Amino acid sequence: MAKINQAACIGGGVIGAAWAARFILGGIDTNMFDPHPEAQRLVSEVMANAERAYEMLTSAPLPNKGTLSFSNSIEEAVRGADWIQESVPERLDFKHGVLAQIDAAAHPKALIGSSTSGLMPSDLQRGMKNPERMFVAHPFNPVYLLPLVELVGGEKTTRAVLEDAKDKLAPIGMTGLIINKEIEGFVGDRLQEAFWREALWLIKDDICDTETLDNVIRYSFGLRWAQMGLFETYRIAGGEAGMRDFLSKYGPILAWPWTKLTDVVDLDDNLVEKIVGQSDAQSGQRGIRELERIRDQNLVGILRALKAGDEGRGWGAGGLVADFESRLWKTAPKPQLNPTSEPIRLLEVKVHPAWIDYNGHMTEYRYTQCFADACDVLLQLIGADIDYVKAGHSYYTVESHVRLLAEAKLGDALYVKAQLLPSDGKKIHTFMWLYRASDDTLLSTYEHLTLHVSSKEGRSVPPLPEVLRKLKPLIEAHAVLPAPNAAGRSIGQRK
């Protein structure tokens, strides 16, 4: 698979820093150049938010983090890079100077993407010695979570370059959509600009304030758009007759004088002050970093919900997360099973902010999640992995019992150990312990019974021979261990 081996980020603002986070968490060494005196602090804060978001987003094993190096010049930053992402301010003359330096110093085959929100790639290419490898790679904020990159070529960009860029984005969980023709603002920003213009008129004319307008979006069509976009949403609105009926009913409305999309609002001082005042009243009690964390946590929740759609294949952006996780599992080091007469250590995890409840402790269902993730590791060890499930076989949970014994807190490193109780392979009976790593405090125990099924037949069947071959030595090795004291307990029992 095509992949990025080394990246360079020129410009470390909101977008450039988030690009760096996406690369680094994708296992790619990245050089950063930004002359701002506080660039390292600003980039590190974005990195911290990105790592927090990824911990919430997926339990799949991420690759080893890439290294982030700050360079003293553009020339130093692009040395050895095969993907260079320019994210400097939106001034054509300034970008020309930066791109000329990148072009002169970069390897001739290195891809050069610009994060511009609206400048035409043909204009950006002027004066470059190797313009055919330069294109717009327009992301959406936060780059480390939102997967879309609009790929727009200029007059001298080859289609092969755009296809190569698209292929290289996939392994880091992004999707490159190639736009057929260059146009100011591309697709995403033209849609946003039209919406933004109408919103400004609604504020200027005192139809509503900023908070009301935001509530209209997030409590209604914003939820629909997150999963189905515009046209698929309207197809449903047409009922059984579909899109043709929808257009015939609602198309004529477009000629009504409802909107002011062709009339540009005057952002004079009065309107600016009105918007700033309303925005401060709406959100001013929270800092930007706090708002970013809230945004990320909500986006992760939406992405994870969408990932579960369409029978686990994912819907909308959730499908891209599912594909990303699938790649992570395929490229992750395969766990090795070495049966011994000791409980097996299955999982190591850290308590992150999204796991904390109103008491400041890890919320109860996260204990169960730790055990569920440990069960997944066990199944991978015996070969009952995602490919095994896709082939029509799996282990289903039929009974479990969890005891909560001590509190886990933010930042605690945890680990899970497991002992297999007498089992025949068709049934796997497991007892697990969850510990805090710093002092080996026992936090929770979990007794778990799974049953092997054929999802195609809808009934319980013995596991396939390759799974049983790995499982039996582990069952036999643990057969000599005494039964855990808490095994077989019911609710409320102490012995």
C-alpha positions as CSV (number, residue, x, y, z in Angstrom):
1,M,0.0,0.0,0.0
2,A,1.2,3.5,-0.8
3,K,2.2,5.3,2.3
4,I,3.9,8.5,3.6
5,N,7.3,7.7,4.9
6,Q,8.3,11.1,6.2
7,A,6.3,14.3,6.3
8,A,7.1,18.0,6.6
9,C,4.7,20.6,7.9
10,I,5.4,24.2,6.9
11,G,3.4,26.4,9.3
12,G,2.3,25.3,12.7
13,G,-0.9,27.2,13.3
14,V,-4.3,25.5,14.0
15,I,-4.3,23.6,10.7
16,G,-0.5,22.9,10.4
17,A,-0.3,21.6,13.9
18,A,-3.3,19.3,13.4
19,W,-1.7,18.0,10.2
20,A,1.4,17.2,12.2
21,A,-0.7,15.4,14.8
22,R,-2.4,13.3,12.2
23,F,1.0,12.3,10.7
24,I,2.7,11.6,14.0
25,L,-0.2,9.5,15.4
26,G,-0.1,7.6,12.1
27,G,3.5,6.6,12.8
28,I,5.1,9.1,10.5
29,D,8.2,11.1,11.4
30,T,7.5,14.8,10.8
31,N,9.6,17.9,10.6
32,M,7.9,21.2,11.4
33,F,9.0,24.7,10.5
34,D,7.3,27.7,11.9
35,P,9.2,30.9,13.0
36,H,6.6,31.9,15.6
37,P,8.3,32.2,19.0
38,E,5.7,30.0,20.7
39,A,5.3,27.5,17.9
40,Q,6.5,24.5,20.0
41,R,4.0,25.3,22.8
42,L,1.1,25.7,20.4
43,V,1.9,22.5,18.5
44,S,2.3,20.5,21.7
45,E,-1.1,21.7,22.9
46,V,-2.7,20.5,19.7
47,M,-0.8,17.2,19.9
48,A,-2.1,16.7,23.5
49,N,-5.7,17.2,22.3
50,A,-5.1,14.8,19.4
51,E,-3.7,12.0,21.6
52,R,-6.7,12.4,23.9
53,A,-9.1,12.2,21.0
54,Y,-7.4,9.1,19.6
55,E,-7.6,7.3,22.9
56,M,-11.3,7.8,22.8
57,L,-11.7,7.0,19.1
58,T,-10.3,3.5,18.8
59,S,-9.1,0.6,20.7
60,A,-7.2,-0.7,17.7
61,P,-3.4,-0.6,18.3
62,L,-2.0,2.6,16.8
63,P,1.5,2.4,15.2
64,N,4.4,3.6,17.2
65,K,4.2,7.4,17.3
66,G,6.3,9.3,14.8
67,T,8.8,11.8,16.0
68,L,8.2,15.5,15.8
69,S,11.3,17.6,15.0
70,F,11.3,21.4,14.8
71,S,13.6,22.7,12.0
72,N,15.4,26.0,11.7
73,S,14.5,26.5,8.0
74,I,12.2,25.4,5.3
75,E,15.1,23.7,3.6
76,E,15.9,21.7,6.7
77,A,12.3,20.7,7.2
78,V,11.6,19.3,3.8
79,R,14.8,17.3,3.5
80,G,13.9,13.7,3.0
81,A,10.2,14.3,3.1
82,D,7.9,12.6,0.6
83,W,4.8,14.6,1.7
84,I,5.1,18.3,2.4
85,Q,2.1,20.1,3.7
86,E,2.1,23.9,3.5
87,S,-0.2,25.7,5.9
88,V,0.9,29.3,6.0
89,P,-1.5,32.4,6.0
90,E,-3.9,32.8,3.1
91,R,-1.9,35.5,1.1
92,L,-1.0,34.5,-2.4
93,D,2.3,36.4,-2.5
94,F,3.4,34.9,0.8
95,K,2.5,31.4,-0.3
96,H,4.4,32.0,-3.6
97,G,7.5,32.7,-1.6
98,V,7.1,29.7,0.7
99,L,6.2,27.3,-2.1
100,A,9.3,28.5,-4.1
101,Q,11.5,27.6,-1.2
102,I,9.9,24.2,-0.8
103,D,10.1,23.5,-4.5
104,A,13.8,24.3,-4.6
105,A,14.7,22.2,-1.6
106,A,12.4,19.2,-1.8
107,H,13.0,16.0,-3.5
108,P,11.7,16.2,-7.1
109,K,9.2,13.4,-6.5
110,A,7.9,14.7,-3.1
111,L,4.2,15.6,-3.0
112,I,3.5,19.2,-2.1
113,G,0.0,19.9,-0.7
114,S,-1.4,23.3,0.2
115,S,-3.9,23.7,3.0
116,T,-5.4,26.8,1.4
117,S,-9.1,27.3,1.9
118,G,-9.8,28.9,-1.4
119,L,-6.8,29.9,-3.5
120,M,-6.6,28.3,-6.9
121,P,-3.9,25.7,-7.3
122,S,-3.0,27.0,-10.8
123,D,-2.3,30.4,-9.2
124,L,-0.2,28.7,-6.4
125,Q,1.9,26.8,-9.0
126,R,3.2,29.8,-10.8
127,G,6.9,30.1,-10.7
128,M,7.5,26.5,-9.5
129,K,10.1,24.3,-11.2
130,N,8.1,21.2,-10.5
131,P,4.5,22.3,-10.5
132,E,3.1,19.0,-11.6
133,R,3.5,17.6,-8.0
134,M,1.9,20.5,-6.3
135,F,-1.9,20.5,-5.5
136,V,-4.4,21.8,-2.9
137,A,-4.9,19.4,0.0
138,H,-7.7,21.2,1.8
139,P,-8.5,19.6,5.2
140,F,-11.2,20.4,7.7
141,N,-10.6,21.3,11.3
142,P,-9.7,19.4,13.5
143,V,-7.5,17.6,10.9
144,Y,-6.6,14.8,13.3
145,L,-10.3,13.8,13.6
146,L,-12.2,14.9,10.5
147,P,-11.1,12.6,7.7
148,L,-11.9,14.6,4.5
149,V,-9.2,16.2,2.3
150,E,-10.3,17.9,-0.8
151,L,-7.6,17.2,-3.5
152,V,-7.6,19.9,-6.2
153,G,-5.1,20.0,-9.0
154,G,-4.0,23.0,-11.0
155,E,-3.4,23.3,-14.7
156,K,0.0,21.6,-14.4
157,T,-0.9,18.9,-11.8
158,T,-1.0,15.4,-13.1
159,R,-3.9,13.1,-12.3
160,A,-1.4,10.5,-11.2
161,V,-0.2,12.8,-8.5
162,L,-3.7,13.3,-7.2
163,E,-4.3,9.5,-7.2
164,D,-1.0,9.0,-5.4
165,A,-2.0,11.5,-2.8
166,K,-5.3,9.9,-2.3
167,D,-3.7,6.5,-1.8
168,K,-1.2,7.8,0.7
169,L,-3.8,9.5,2.9
170,A,-5.8,6.2,3.4
171,P,-3.3,4.6,5.9
172,I,-3.6,7.5,8.3
173,G,-7.4,7.4,8.3
174,M,-8.1,10.2,5.8
175,T,-10.0,10.1,2.6
176,G,-8.9,12.2,-0.3
177,L,-11.8,13.3,-2.6
178,I,-10.5,14.4,-6.0
179,I,-12.4,17.5,-7.2
180,N,-12.9,17.4,-11.0
181,K,-12.2,21.1,-11.7
182,E,-10.5,23.8,-9.8
183,I,-12.8,26.6,-8.5
184,E,-12.4,29.2,-5.8
185,G,-13.3,27.8,-2.4
186,F,-13.5,24.2,-3.9
187,V,-16.6,22.4,-2.7
188,G,-16.7,22.4,1.1
189,D,-15.9,26.0,1.6
190,R,-18.4,27.2,-1.1
191,L,-21.1,25.3,0.7
192,Q,-20.0,26.7,4.1
193,E,-19.7,30.2,2.7
194,A,-23.3,30.2,1.3
195,F,-24.6,29.0,4.7
196,W,-22.4,31.6,6.5
197,R,-23.7,34.4,4.4
198,E,-27.3,33.7,5.1
199,A,-26.5,33.2,8.8
200,L,-24.9,36.7,9.0
201,W,-28.0,38.2,7.6
202,L,-30.2,36.5,10.2
203,I,-28.0,38.0,12.9
204,K,-27.8,41.4,11.3
205,D,-31.6,41.6,10.9
206,D,-32.1,40.5,14.5
207,I,-34.1,37.4,13.5
208,C,-32.1,35.4,16.1
209,D,-28.8,35.5,18.0
210,T,-25.8,33.4,17.5
211,E,-26.8,30.8,20.1
212,T,-30.3,30.3,18.7
213,L,-28.8,29.9,15.2
214,D,-26.3,27.3,16.4
215,N,-29.1,25.5,18.2
216,V,-31.2,25.3,15.1
217,I,-28.3,23.6,13.3
218,R,-27.2,21.1,16.0
219,Y,-30.7,20.1,17.0
220,S,-32.0,19.5,13.5
221,F,-30.4,19.1,10.1
222,G,-26.9,19.1,11.4
223,L,-27.5,15.7,12.9
224,R,-28.9,14.5,9.6
225,W,-26.0,15.9,7.6
226,A,-23.4,14.2,9.8
227,Q,-24.6,10.8,8.5
228,M,-26.2,11.3,5.1
229,G,-25.1,14.6,3.7
230,L,-27.5,16.8,1.7
231,F,-28.8,14.8,-1.3
232,E,-29.3,11.5,0.5
233,T,-31.3,13.4,3.2
234,Y,-33.5,15.0,0.6
235,R,-34.0,11.7,-1.2
236,I,-35.6,10.3,2.0
237,A,-37.7,13.5,2.3
238,G,-39.2,12.6,-1.1
239,G,-40.7,9.5,0.4
240,E,-41.2,6.4,-1.7
241,A,-41.3,8.5,-4.9
242,G,-37.6,9.5,-4.2
243,M,-35.5,12.4,-5.4
244,R,-37.6,13.2,-8.6
245,D,-40.7,13.8,-6.5
246,F,-38.8,15.9,-4.0
247,L,-37.4,18.1,-6.7
248,S,-40.8,18.5,-8.3
249,K,-42.4,19.5,-5.0
250,Y,-39.7,21.7,-3.6
251,G,-37.7,22.9,-6.6
252,P,-40.0,25.9,-7.3
253,I,-39.4,27.2,-3.8
254,L,-35.8,28.1,-4.9
255,A,-37.3,31.0,-6.9
256,W,-39.0,32.5,-3.9
257,P,-37.3,35.5,-2.3
258,W,-36.5,33.7,1.0
259,T,-32.7,34.1,1.1
260,K,-30.1,36.7,0.5
261,L,-27.4,34.5,-0.9
262,T,-26.6,36.9,-3.7
263,D,-26.6,39.9,-1.4
264,V,-23.4,40.3,0.7
265,V,-23.8,41.5,4.2
266,D,-21.8,44.5,5.2
267,L,-19.6,43.4,8.1
268,D,-19.4,46.9,9.6
269,D,-18.3,47.7,13.1
270,N,-21.8,47.5,14.5
271,L,-22.4,44.0,13.1
272,V,-19.0,42.8,14.2
273,E,-19.6,44.0,17.7
274,K,-23.0,42.4,17.8
275,I,-21.6,39.0,16.7
276,V,-18.7,39.3,19.1
277,G,-20.9,40.2,22.0
278,Q,-23.4,37.4,21.3
279,S,-20.6,34.9,20.8
280,D,-18.9,35.9,24.1
281,A,-22.3,35.5,25.9
282,Q,-22.8,32.1,24.3
283,S,-19.3,30.6,24.8
284,G,-17.0,33.1,26.5
285,Q,-17.0,31.3,29.8
286,R,-14.9,28.6,28.3
287,G,-11.3,28.8,27.0
288,I,-10.4,27.8,23.4
289,R,-8.6,24.6,24.5
290,E,-11.6,23.5,26.6
291,L,-13.9,24.1,23.7
292,E,-11.6,22.1,21.4
293,R,-11.6,19.2,23.9
294,I,-15.4,19.3,24.1
295,R,-15.7,19.5,20.3
296,D,-13.3,16.5,20.0
297,Q,-15.1,14.4,22.5
298,N,-18.5,15.0,20.8
299,L,-17.0,14.3,17.4
300,V,-15.5,11.0,18.7
301,G,-18.9,10.1,20.0
302,I,-20.6,10.8,16.7
303,L,-17.9,8.9,14.8
304,R,-18.1,5.9,17.0
305,A,-21.9,5.8,16.7
306,L,-21.6,6.1,12.9
307,K,-18.9,3.3,12.9
308,A,-21.4,0.9,14.4
309,G,-23.9,1.6,11.6
310,D,-24.7,-0.7,8.6
311,E,-24.0,-3.8,10.6
312,G,-20.6,-2.7,11.8
313,R,-19.4,-1.6,8.4
314,G,-19.9,2.0,9.3
315,W,-22.0,4.8,7.9
316,G,-20.7,8.1,6.6
317,A,-17.5,9.1,8.3
318,G,-18.0,6.1,10.6
319,G,-17.2,3.8,7.6
320,L,-13.8,5.6,7.3
321,V,-13.1,5.0,11.0
322,A,-14.0,1.3,10.5
323,D,-11.6,1.1,7.5
324,F,-8.9,2.9,9.5
325,E,-9.2,0.4,12.4
326,S,-9.2,-2.5,10.0
327,R,-5.9,-1.3,8.6
328,L,-4.5,-0.8,12.1
329,W,-5.4,-4.3,13.1
330,K,-3.8,-5.8,9.9
331,T,-0.6,-3.9,10.3
332,A,-0.3,-4.3,14.0
333,P,2.3,-6.8,15.4
334,K,0.5,-10.1,15.8
335,P,0.2,-11.1,19.5
336,Q,2.0,-14.3,20.4
337,L,0.5,-17.0,22.6
338,N,3.0,-18.8,24.9
339,P,0.9,-20.9,27.3
340,T,2.3,-21.2,30.8
341,S,0.8,-22.2,34.2
342,E,0.3,-18.5,35.1
343,P,-2.5,-16.1,34.4
344,I,-2.0,-14.4,31.1
345,R,-1.5,-10.6,30.8
346,L,-3.8,-9.4,28.1
347,L,-4.3,-5.6,28.1
348,E,-2.6,-2.4,29.2
349,V,-4.7,0.8,29.1
350,K,-4.7,4.3,30.5
351,V,-7.7,6.1,32.1
352,H,-8.4,9.2,30.0
353,P,-10.8,12.1,30.6
354,A,-13.7,10.7,28.7
355,W,-13.8,7.7,31.1
356,I,-14.3,9.9,34.2
357,D,-17.8,10.4,35.8
358,Y,-19.2,13.2,37.9
359,N,-17.4,11.8,41.0
360,G,-14.0,12.1,39.3
361,H,-13.6,8.3,39.1
362,M,-13.7,5.9,36.2
363,T,-17.3,5.3,35.4
364,E,-18.6,1.8,36.0
365,Y,-19.1,0.7,32.4
366,R,-15.5,1.5,31.6
367,Y,-14.4,-1.3,33.9
368,T,-16.5,-3.7,31.7
369,Q,-15.0,-2.1,28.6
370,C,-11.5,-2.9,29.9
371,F,-12.5,-6.6,30.3
372,A,-14.3,-6.6,26.9
373,D,-11.1,-5.2,25.2
374,A,-9.1,-7.9,27.0
375,C,-11.4,-10.6,25.7
376,D,-10.8,-9.2,22.2
377,V,-7.1,-9.6,22.7
378,L,-7.6,-13.2,23.9
379,L,-9.7,-14.0,20.9
380,Q,-7.0,-12.5,18.6
381,L,-4.4,-14.7,20.4
382,I,-6.3,-17.9,19.5
383,G,-7.0,-16.8,15.9
384,A,-10.7,-15.7,16.4
385,D,-9.9,-12.3,15.0
386,I,-11.8,-9.9,12.7
387,D,-11.1,-12.0,9.7
388,Y,-12.5,-15.1,11.5
389,V,-15.6,-13.1,12.3
390,K,-16.0,-12.0,8.7
391,A,-15.8,-15.6,7.6
392,G,-18.9,-16.4,9.7
393,H,-17.7,-17.6,13.1
394,S,-17.4,-15.9,16.4
395,Y,-17.6,-16.2,20.2
396,Y,-20.7,-14.6,21.8
397,T,-20.9,-13.6,25.4
398,V,-23.6,-15.5,27.2
399,E,-22.9,-14.6,30.8
400,S,-20.7,-12.3,32.8
401,H,-20.3,-11.0,36.3
402,V,-18.2,-7.9,37.3
403,R,-17.2,-6.8,40.8
404,L,-16.0,-3.2,41.4
405,L,-13.5,-3.2,44.3
406,A,-11.6,0.0,44.1
407,E,-11.6,3.3,42.2
408,A,-9.6,4.1,39.1
409,K,-8.8,7.8,38.5
410,L,-7.7,10.0,35.6
411,G,-4.3,9.1,34.3
412,D,-4.1,5.7,36.0
413,A,-2.3,3.0,34.0
414,L,-4.2,-0.3,34.2
415,Y,-3.7,-3.8,33.2
416,V,-5.8,-7.0,32.9
417,K,-4.7,-10.6,33.6
418,A,-6.8,-13.6,32.8
419,Q,-7.1,-17.3,33.8
420,L,-9.0,-19.8,31.7
421,L,-11.3,-22.0,33.8
422,P,-12.2,-25.5,32.6
423,S,-13.5,-25.1,29.1
424,D,-14.0,-27.3,26.0
425,G,-13.3,-24.7,23.3
426,K,-16.9,-24.5,22.2
427,K,-17.4,-22.7,25.5
428,I,-14.6,-20.5,27.0
429,H,-14.9,-19.8,30.7
430,T,-12.6,-17.0,31.8
431,F,-11.8,-15.2,35.0
432,M,-10.1,-11.8,34.8
433,W,-8.5,-9.3,37.2
434,L,-8.1,-5.5,36.6
435,Y,-5.2,-3.9,38.4
436,R,-3.7,-0.4,38.8
437,A,-0.2,-0.7,37.4
438,S,1.5,1.8,39.8
439,D,0.8,-0.3,43.0
440,D,-0.9,-3.5,41.7
441,T,-4.1,-2.6,43.5
442,L,-6.9,-4.9,42.5
443,L,-9.7,-2.7,41.1
444,S,-12.2,-5.2,39.6
445,T,-12.8,-8.8,38.7
446,Y,-14.8,-10.3,35.9
447,E,-16.1,-13.8,35.2
448,H,-17.0,-14.4,31.6
449,L,-18.6,-17.2,29.6
450,T,-18.6,-17.2,25.8
451,L,-20.1,-19.6,23.3
452,H,-18.8,-20.3,19.8
453,V,-21.4,-19.8,17.1
454,S,-21.8,-19.9,13.4
455,S,-23.3,-16.6,12.5
456,K,-24.4,-18.0,9.1
457,E,-26.2,-21.0,10.7
458,G,-27.4,-19.0,13.7
459,R,-26.5,-21.8,16.2
460,S,-23.7,-22.9,18.4
461,V,-21.0,-25.0,16.8
462,P,-17.4,-26.2,17.7
463,P,-14.6,-23.7,16.8
464,L,-12.6,-24.3,13.6
465,P,-9.6,-26.6,14.1
466,E,-7.0,-23.8,13.8
467,V,-8.6,-21.9,16.7
468,L,-9.0,-25.0,18.9
469,R,-5.3,-25.9,18.1
470,K,-4.2,-22.6,19.8
471,L,-6.8,-22.6,22.5
472,K,-6.3,-26.2,23.9
473,P,-2.7,-25.7,25.2
474,L,-3.8,-22.6,27.1
475,I,-6.7,-24.4,28.7
476,E,-4.5,-27.3,29.6
477,A,-1.8,-25.0,31.0
478,H,-4.3,-23.2,33.3
479,A,-5.9,-26.4,34.4
480,V,-3.3,-26.8,37.1
481,L,-4.1,-23.4,38.7
482,P,-6.5,-23.2,41.7
483,A,-9.9,-21.7,41.0
484,P,-10.0,-17.9,41.9
485,N,-11.7,-17.2,45.2
486,A,-14.4,-15.1,43.5
487,A,-15.2,-17.6,40.7
488,G,-18.8,-18.7,40.6
489,R,-20.1,-16.0,42.9
490,S,-23.5,-14.5,42.4
491,I,-24.7,-11.0,43.2
492,G,-24.3,-10.1,46.8
493,Q,-22.3,-13.3,47.8
494,R,-19.1,-12.9,49.7
495,K,-17.9,-16.5,49.6
